[in-house]
Amino acid sequence: MKYFFLAISFILLQQVLAQKAKFTASVNKTKILIGEPFEMSLKAFVSGTVAQWPVIDSLPHFEVLSRTKIDSQLNNSTLILNQTITLTSWDSGRFAVPSFSVAGSGKTTPIFIAVGYTPFDTTQEYNDVKDILDAAKSPRRQWHWYLIGALLLVGLFILLFPGRKEKKQVGFVPDANSYKTALAKLQALQNNPPFDAKVLFTEAIEIFRTYLSKRKGIESFSKTTGDLALQLQQLPLAPKTYASLTQTLSLSDLVKFAKWQPAPQEVQTSIETIKQSIIAIENLK
């Protein structure tokens, strides 16, 4: 009887393992120019003859150009499925292709794509260079009398028609408290994060944008994540700091718009990245 139950358990375990599916996603490029197409290959290994294939019509920051038919092949009891999707992006920045899965499989890892502009060729001439022409010399005149007369007229005009004093335009005045306020709010988020990841990332990015506005005069509340990444390129940040910051901004878009559920460690890492970025910006000369 003991061996009978062991045999039944072994058969059930084999069936459970056989039902587990494997799903992968890969791209042929991770860095493209705006409007340049790239291919994403999806492949699944499913036990049986039927699988629920994900329908990909639209992705945040990406446009689907074309897709191949789903190619299927049965190898013993394993169904192998393949599909290639051609994508492009019209937004500059670093964006993530979200995760996908089929029934019984784990989610694929998000794939980050860097989208940039066509590099400008500085070796090309702007315009034809023309030769310098000598100006014709005017005949010598008693120009100083004309100058004295003009000064007298200007003096009389000022005395008779005194103009209104224009108010001096006040330039941007950095808020000295915005730095400490931003760090304190981020620390509070780390100590007591909201249950909803969308609310947490919304508050963290709001703190970052408020700091940029009050401390550095960078207005970004009406800008997209791609526009904000371009504005941050004006700051002399270290490449590693800039890459981590733009990756966190892209992850925020996934959470807010694609309903991506990050792991708790990813949440803490993202808040710490924003905090360290604010410290690095504050220390810029």
DOKOL-881480 format. One line per field, with one value per residue (C-alpha): residue number from 0; x, y, z. Coordinates in nm, 3 decimals, decimal comma, padded with zeros to 5 digits, m for minus. Example, Ala and Ser with C-alpha at 12.3 -4.5 7.8 and 13.67 -1.06 7.14 Angstrom:
<lomars>
vexkol 0 / 1
c1 01,230 / 01,367
c2 m00,450 / m00,106
c3 00,780 / 00,714
</lomars>
This chain:
<lomars>
vexkol 0 / 1 / 2 / 3 / 4 / 5 / 6 / 7 / 8 / 9 / 10 / 11 / 12 / 13 / 14 / 15 / 16 / 17 / 18 / 19 / 20 / 21 / 22 / 23 / 24 / 25 / 26 / 27 / 28 / 29 / 30 / 31 / 32 / 33 / 34 / 35 / 36 / 37 / 38 / 39 / 40 / 41 / 42 / 43 / 44 / 45 / 46 / 47 / 48 / 49 / 50 / 51 / 52 / 53 / 54 / 55 / 56 / 57 / 58 / 59 / 60 / 61 / 62 / 63 / 64 / 65 / 66 / 67 / 68 / 69 / 70 / 71 / 72 / 73 / 74 / 75 / 76 / 77 / 78 / 79 / 80 / 81 / 82 / 83 / 84 / 85 / 86 / 87 / 88 / 89 / 90 / 91 / 92 / 93 / 94 / 95 / 96 / 97 / 98 / 99 / 100 / 101 / 102 / 103 / 104 / 105 / 106 / 107 / 108 / 109 / 110 / 111 / 112 / 113 / 114 / 115 / 116 / 117 / 118 / 119 / 120 / 121 / 122 / 123 / 124 / 125 / 126 / 127 / 128 / 129 / 130 / 131 / 132 / 133 / 134 / 135 / 136 / 137 / 138 / 139 / 140 / 141 / 142 / 143 / 144 / 145 / 146 / 147 / 148 / 149 / 150 / 151 / 152 / 153 / 154 / 155 / 156 / 157 / 158 / 159 / 160 / 161 / 162 / 163 / 164 / 165 / 166 / 167 / 168 / 169 / 170 / 171 / 172 / 173 / 174 / 175 / 176 / 177 / 178 / 179 / 180 / 181 / 182 / 183 / 184 / 185 / 186 / 187 / 188 / 189 / 190 / 191 / 192 / 193 / 194 / 195 / 196 / 197 / 198 / 199 / 200 / 201 / 202 / 203 / 204 / 205 / 206 / 207 / 208 / 209 / 210 / 211 / 212 / 213 / 214 / 215 / 216 / 217 / 218 / 219 / 220 / 221 / 222 / 223 / 224 / 225 / 226 / 227 / 228 / 229 / 230 / 231 / 232 / 233 / 234 / 235 / 236 / 237 / 238 / 239 / 240 / 241 / 242 / 243 / 244 / 245 / 246 / 247 / 248 / 249 / 250 / 251 / 252 / 253 / 254 / 255 / 256 / 257 / 258 / 259 / 260 / 261 / 262 / 263 / 264 / 265 / 266 / 267 / 268 / 269 / 270 / 271 / 272 / 273 / 274 / 275 / 276 / 277 / 278 / 279 / 280 / 281 / 282 / 283 / 284
c1 00,000 / 00,287 / 00,444 / 00,105 / 00,066 / 00,425 / 00,354 / 00,034 / 00,222 / 00,498 / 00,244 / 00,065 / 00,397 / 00,487 / 00,152 / 00,198 / 00,548 / 00,426 / 00,160 / 00,407 / 00,465 / 00,771 / 00,742 / 01,029 / 01,059 / 01,367 / 01,451 / 01,709 / 01,795 / 01,803 / 01,901 / 01,718 / 01,664 / 01,320 / 01,100 / 01,350 / 01,183 / 01,300 / 01,173 / 01,047 / 01,037 / 00,791 / 00,832 / 00,634 / 00,668 / 00,331 / 00,226 / m00,076 / m00,222 / m00,399 / m00,250 / m00,393 / m00,159 / m00,131 / m00,285 / m00,050 / m00,228 / m00,059 / 00,225 / 00,317 / 00,563 / 00,572 / 00,376 / 00,308 / 00,404 / 00,338 / 00,322 / 00,371 / 00,126 / 00,168 / 00,383 / 00,305 / 00,495 / 00,414 / 00,715 / 00,601 / 00,363 / 00,508 / 00,349 / 00,607 / 00,467 / 00,656 / 00,561 / 00,764 / 00,626 / 00,783 / 00,773 / 00,901 / 00,886 / 00,832 / 00,930 / 01,290 / 01,410 / 01,450 / 01,131 / 01,045 / 00,855 / 00,628 / 00,611 / 00,401 / 00,291 / 00,074 / m00,138 / 00,085 / 00,404 / 00,583 / 00,604 / 00,891 / 01,141 / 01,070 / 01,304 / 01,439 / 01,480 / 01,681 / 01,530 / 01,740 / 01,777 / 01,991 / 02,340 / 02,423 / 02,725 / 02,930 / 03,174 / 02,919 / 02,919 / 02,624 / 02,648 / 02,888 / 03,164 / 03,184 / 03,488 / 03,517 / 03,443 / 03,610 / 03,365 / 03,372 / 03,525 / 03,298 / 03,441 / 03,573 / 03,316 / 03,273 / 03,088 / 03,149 / 02,910 / 02,635 / 02,712 / 02,691 / 02,360 / 02,216 / 02,317 / 02,151 / 01,829 / 01,831 / 01,890 / 01,601 / 01,372 / 01,457 / 01,392 / 01,060 / 00,929 / 01,061 / 00,983 / 00,837 / 01,079 / 01,052 / 01,030 / 01,318 / 01,223 / 01,282 / 01,466 / 01,440 / 01,510 / 01,590 / 01,395 / 01,655 / 01,415 / 01,303 / 01,607 / 01,552 / 01,175 / 01,215 / 01,451 / 01,221 / 00,916 / 01,105 / 01,225 / 00,864 / 00,764 / 01,039 / 00,939 / 00,565 / 00,500 / 00,137 / m00,019 / m00,099 / 00,220 / 00,058 / m00,002 / 00,354 / 00,522 / 00,291 / 00,391 / 00,764 / 00,773 / 00,566 / 00,828 / 01,106 / 00,932 / 00,856 / 01,221 / 01,333 / 01,084 / 01,157 / 01,531 / 01,654 / 01,382 / 01,306 / 00,932 / 00,827 / 00,474 / 00,320 / 00,596 / 00,598 / 00,861 / 01,047 / 01,046 / 01,169 / 01,454 / 01,560 / 01,552 / 01,769 / 02,029 / 02,105 / 02,239 / 02,597 / 02,491 / 02,712 / 02,603 / 02,529 / 02,313 / 02,124 / 02,063 / 01,930 / 01,704 / 01,552 / 01,500 / 01,307 / 01,096 / 01,014 / 00,922 / 00,690 / 00,508 / 00,470 / 00,317 / 00,083 / m00,026 / 00,045 / m00,061 / 00,278 / 00,314 / 00,678 / 00,839 / 00,886 / 01,262 / 01,206 / 00,991 / 01,256 / 01,530 / 01,329 / 01,273 / 01,641 / 01,737 / 01,522 / 01,673 / 02,033 / 01,954 / 01,828 / 02,146 / 02,360 / 02,169 / 02,199 / 02,578 / 02,623 / 02,833
c2 00,000 / 00,239 / 00,189 / 00,236 / 00,584 / 00,667 / 00,568 / 00,777 / 01,078 / 01,037 / 01,028 / 01,339 / 01,520 / 01,434 / 01,569 / 01,897 / 01,943 / 01,862 / 02,129 / 02,408 / 02,629 / 02,832 / 03,171 / 03,393 / 03,736 / 03,884 / 04,177 / 04,219 / 04,576 / 04,756 / 05,096 / 05,258 / 05,596 / 05,761 / 05,582 / 05,297 / 04,952 / 04,663 / 04,306 / 04,134 / 03,752 / 03,562 / 03,189 / 02,949 / 02,582 / 02,448 / 02,100 / 01,996 / 02,122 / 02,445 / 02,768 / 03,114 / 03,342 / 03,709 / 03,968 / 04,268 / 04,563 / 04,860 / 04,925 / 05,245 / 05,456 / 05,193 / 05,143 / 04,801 / 04,810 / 04,448 / 04,097 / 03,752 / 03,468 / 03,244 / 02,950 / 02,627 / 02,300 / 01,989 / 01,802 / 01,487 / 01,628 / 01,982 / 02,256 / 02,513 / 02,854 / 03,142 / 03,496 / 03,801 / 04,153 / 04,461 / 04,774 / 05,132 / 05,440 / 05,810 / 05,926 / 05,986 / 05,835 / 05,490 / 05,287 / 04,933 / 04,670 / 04,519 / 04,156 / 03,889 / 03,538 / 03,246 / 03,027 / 02,830 / 03,030 / 03,301 / 03,658 / 03,760 / 04,023 / 04,381 / 04,478 / 04,836 / 05,012 / 05,337 / 05,572 / 05,866 / 06,118 / 06,091 / 06,224 / 06,558 / 06,570 / 06,865 / 06,833 / 06,959 / 07,324 / 07,537 / 07,793 / 07,902 / 08,130 / 08,456 / 08,676 / 08,989 / 09,302 / 09,633 / 09,901 / 10,223 / 10,502 / 10,801 / 11,148 / 11,308 / 11,533 / 11,741 / 11,454 / 11,578 / 11,871 / 11,630 / 11,423 / 11,727 / 11,830 / 11,480 / 11,468 / 11,805 / 11,685 / 11,366 / 11,567 / 11,801 / 11,508 / 11,343 / 11,666 / 11,737 / 11,378 / 11,187 / 10,819 / 10,587 / 10,381 / 10,023 / 09,769 / 09,534 / 09,186 / 08,941 / 08,632 / 08,282 / 08,261 / 07,907 / 07,782 / 07,690 / 07,462 / 07,255 / 07,024 / 06,922 / 06,903 / 06,662 / 06,432 / 06,430 / 06,337 / 06,058 / 05,922 / 05,919 / 05,719 / 05,467 / 05,430 / 05,406 / 05,325 / 05,328 / 04,990 / 05,094 / 05,104 / 05,353 / 05,601 / 05,554 / 05,618 / 05,913 / 06,078 / 06,004 / 06,155 / 06,454 / 06,517 / 06,500 / 06,739 / 06,985 / 06,988 / 07,056 / 07,343 / 07,518 / 07,452 / 07,446 / 07,632 / 07,330 / 07,328 / 06,971 / 06,925 / 06,950 / 06,741 / 06,371 / 06,137 / 06,159 / 06,542 / 06,535 / 06,300 / 06,552 / 06,836 / 06,632 / 06,592 / 06,964 / 06,887 / 06,752 / 06,432 / 06,124 / 05,876 / 05,605 / 05,843 / 05,962 / 05,605 / 05,489 / 05,795 / 05,757 / 05,383 / 05,470 / 05,726 / 05,459 / 05,210 / 05,474 / 05,497 / 05,118 / 05,120 / 05,415 / 05,335 / 04,964 / 04,847 / 04,685 / 04,546 / 04,589 / 04,383 / 04,548 / 04,559 / 04,742 / 04,999 / 05,070 / 05,081 / 05,331 / 05,567 / 05,544 / 05,622 / 05,938 / 06,041 / 05,991 / 06,177 / 06,478 / 06,471 / 06,454 / 06,745 / 06,951 / 06,900 / 07,009 / 07,323
c3 00,000 / 00,082 / m00,262 / m00,427 / m00,276 / m00,371 / m00,731 / m00,741 / m00,599 / m00,858 / m01,145 / m01,013 / m00,978 / m01,337 / m01,458 / m01,265 / m01,404 / m01,755 / m01,734 / m01,655 / m01,958 / m02,056 / m02,227 / m02,348 / m02,514 / m02,684 / m02,915 / m03,190 / m03,077 / m02,742 / m02,886 / m03,179 / m03,342 / m03,337 / m03,594 / m03,644 / m03,638 / m03,423 / m03,382 / m03,069 / m03,078 / m02,856 / m02,798 / m02,580 / m02,485 / m02,370 / m02,268 / m02,476 / m02,804 / m02,692 / m02,546 / m02,473 / m02,674 / m02,555 / m02,790 / m02,824 / m02,989 / m02,820 / m02,577 / m02,384 / m02,591 / m02,870 / m03,192 / m03,343 / m03,713 / m03,807 / m03,667 / m03,816 / m03,787 / m03,485 / m03,593 / m03,408 / m03,396 / m03,194 / m03,059 / m02,879 / m02,614 / m02,620 / m02,831 / m02,952 / m03,056 / m03,223 / m03,327 / m03,435 / m03,377 / m03,542 / m03,320 / m03,322 / m03,097 / m03,165 / m02,813 / m02,712 / m02,388 / m02,231 / m02,217 / m02,113 / m02,314 / m02,043 / m01,936 / m02,111 / m02,022 / m02,129 / m01,904 / m01,671 / m01,735 / m01,541 / m01,668 / m01,894 / m01,777 / m01,901 / m02,187 / m02,188 / m02,524 / m02,560 / m02,822 / m02,947 / m03,225 / m03,538 / m03,451 / m03,612 / m03,844 / m03,722 / m04,013 / m04,267 / m04,369 / m04,267 / m04,550 / m04,817 / m04,688 / m04,882 / m04,921 / m04,705 / m04,904 / m04,827 / m04,721 / m04,917 / m04,712 / m04,668 / m04,713 / m04,397 / m04,236 / m03,923 / m03,756 / m03,399 / m03,452 / m03,547 / m03,240 / m03,010 / m03,165 / m03,126 / m02,759 / m02,696 / m02,857 / m02,650 / m02,331 / m02,406 / m02,485 / m02,150 / m01,960 / m02,132 / m02,144 / m01,846 / m01,889 / m01,633 / m01,435 / m01,541 / m01,271 / m01,256 / m01,359 / m01,079 / m01,199 / m01,062 / m00,688 / m00,568 / m00,267 / m00,005 / 00,185 / m00,114 / m00,092 / 00,271 / 00,216 / m00,079 / 00,115 / 00,418 / 00,208 / 00,029 / 00,364 / 00,485 / 00,174 / 00,246 / 00,608 / 00,544 / 00,174 / 00,051 / m00,024 / m00,383 / m00,597 / m00,837 / m00,552 / m00,425 / m00,762 / m00,831 / m00,501 / m00,551 / m00,903 / m00,779 / m00,506 / m00,767 / m01,010 / m00,726 / m00,625 / m00,984 / m01,012 / m00,681 / m00,656 / m01,017 / m01,207 / m01,428 / m01,497 / m01,583 / m01,446 / m01,795 / m01,955 / m02,037 / m01,902 / m02,233 / m02,220 / m01,860 / m01,958 / m02,227 / m01,972 / m01,734 / m02,010 / m01,963 / m01,613 / m01,591 / m01,417 / m01,417 / m01,689 / m01,430 / m01,224 / m01,533 / m01,657 / m01,317 / m01,290 / m01,640 / m01,575 / m01,258 / m01,450 / m01,713 / m01,440 / m01,294 / m01,630 / m01,635 / m01,287 / m01,355 / m01,713 / m01,777 / m01,427 / m01,369 / m01,015 / m00,904 / m00,632 / m00,288 / m00,347 / m00,679 / m00,498 / m00,234 / m00,500 / m00,708 / m00,414 / m00,320 / m00,682 / m00,679 / m00,344 / m00,463 / m00,788 / m00,592 / m00,381 / m00,697 / m00,860 / m00,541 / m00,539 / m00,902 / m00,941
</lomars>
